[in-house]
Amino acid sequence: SLRQMLGRHDPGALALLEYAADPSAPRTGNFTFALATLGLLLRRQGRLEEAIADLERARSQEQAPDFTAIELARARFARAQELWDAPPGRRDRERARRLAEDAEAAYALVEAPPEDERAAVVDWRQRAR
C-alpha cells in the first residue's frame, strides 16, 4: 500500500501525511494538502485514476476559509498536471491550462513563494501551449 511504501522510504513524510489528514488537526487546509500530496504520489507511481480522484477531492476543499494561497496554487497545479496526463476519456487539456494559469496567479499572491515551485508552473505552462 502507499502508506507502507511511504513509511518504508520516508517515515517523516508518512508522519506529515498522517498529520495533514487528521480531521482533528486545526486546519482544513491540512486535509486538502494531504489529498493533493497523495494524488501527486499516486501520479508518480503511474496510478492516474486514483490520483485524479484524490486531486478532485482536494479541489473540492478549496473553498475552505483557511485554505492558503500556497495550498491553492499547489492543488491547482497538481490537478492541471493530472488532467493533462489523464487517459484519453478523462483528459481535459483546456481545463488543465486554465488551472495552471490559476496556480500561477495564486503563487503571485504568496509573499515569498518557493521559486522552484513557481518556476515549475511557468515552465509547464510554456510547454503546454
N, C-alpha and C positions, 0 to 999 in steps of 0.2 A: 504494500500500500504506500501511498505518498507519505503518510505520516511516518512509517517505518524507514522509508528511503531518506527522508529529510533528517530524521533523528540519527540515522547511521552516519550521514555525511556532514551534518551541521546541527548539533544539538542546540546551539544558540538560536538558529533560525527557527527550529521547531518550537522553542520556548516563546519566541516572539510571535509566531503564528498562533500558538495556543492562547497567548495573552490577548492578541488582537481579536480573536474570535470569541473570547469570553463575553457573554452577554451582560455580565455584571461589571465589566470594565467601564470606566467613566465616560467614554465617548463612543457614539455610534460610528464615527469615522474609523475606529479601530476595527470594527466588524467589516466595514467596506474595504479597508486596507487588506484585511485577511483574505477576503474573497478575491480581490484583484491580484494579490500575491499568489494565491493558489491557482488562479487562472493562468498566470504567467508561467508558473512551474509546470502545469499540465501542458501548456503550449510547447514548452521546451522539450517535453517528453513526446511530443507528436500526438497528444491526446486532445485534438482540436474540439471535438464535440463537447467533451467535459469542460474544457477551458471556456468555451463560448457560454455555457450555462452559468458558470461562476462569474464571468465578467458581466453578463446580463444582470445577474443578481446584484453585483457591485454597483452597476449603473443605476439600478432602481433605488439605491440608497442615497444617491447624490443630493437629494433634496433635504437631507438631514441638516438641521440648523448648525451643527458643529462640524460640518464637512469642510475642511480647509482647502484653499486654492491648490496647494501641492497635491493633496489627495485627489482632488477633482482632475487635475492635469494628468496624474499617473493613471487613474482609472480610465479616463477618456482615451489616452494614448494606447493603453493595453487593449481596450476594446477595438480601437481603429486597426491595430495590427491583426487582431483575431478576425475581424470582418474581411480584411484584405486577403488573409491566408486560408480562409474557410473553404470547405468543399464547395464545388460549383452551385449546389442548390441553396446554400446559406451565405454565399459570398455577396457582399454589397460594397463595392469599391467606392461608389459615390458617398455613401454614408461614412465609410472609413476615412475618406479625405476630409469630410466635414468635422468628424470627431477629432482628427489630428489637428485641424485648424483651431478647434475649440480648446484642445490641450495646449497648444502654443499660446493662445490668449490667456489661459489660466496660469501658465508659467509666468507670463508678464505681470500678473498680479502678486506674485510671490516676492517678498522683499529681497531675499538672497537665494534665488533658485539654484539648485545644483546644476552647474553649467553643462556637465556631461549629459544630464537628462534632457535639458532644454535643447542642446545641440543635436541629440538623437532624434528629437521630434522634427527639428528643422531639416535635418538630413533626410529623414524618412519622407517628409512632405515633398522635397525636391525630387526624390526618386519615384514617388507615387503619382507623378503627373501624367 
